[in-house]
Amino acid sequence: MEEVKPYSKHPNLRTLEATWKMNWQEYIHSNSNILVGKPVVKGTRLSVEFLLGLFAAGWTETQVLESYPGLTSEGLRAVFAFAADCMRDLSFYAISPREDNEVSGE
């Protein structure tokens, strides 16, 4: 069995990104009159945040699409593409927990 390499070390990362990258702007928009401007799937009142929360809670793609018939698989895919682009634009820093006996600045 071939060893699976971590995503960040994948030799064809650029090719992989080009394959799955989509124009999420066709499916996701923000309007201050809909959910106070949260990004939503066009033609719905389903926010990106809400849909990601369903997946975080363990819902499957089938469950989501069956529960929200106005949502398409492309619209759902756009939610993840939007989230991926948002994450790409942010910087995250690992913060290690402090020991109780640590003194700040030492």
Residue pairs with C-beta under 8 A, 6 or more apart in sequence:
5 11
7 13
10 16
20 81
21 81
22 74
22 77
22 78
22 81
24 78
24 79
24 81
24 82
24 85
26 42
26 78
27 41
27 42
27 74
27 75
27 78
27 79
28 39
28 40
28 41
28 42
28 48
28 78
28 79
28 82
29 39
29 40
29 42
30 37
30 38
30 39
30 40
31 37
31 40
34 40
34 45
35 45
35 47
38 47
38 48
38 49
39 47
39 48
39 49
39 82
40 46
40 47
40 48
41 48
41 51
41 71
41 75
41 76
41 78
41 79
42 75
43 70
44 68
44 70
44 71
44 75
46 68
46 70
46 71
48 79
48 82
48 83
51 64
51 71
51 76
51 79
52 79
52 83
54 63
54 64
55 64
61 73
61 76
64 71
64 76
65 71
65 72
65 73
65 76
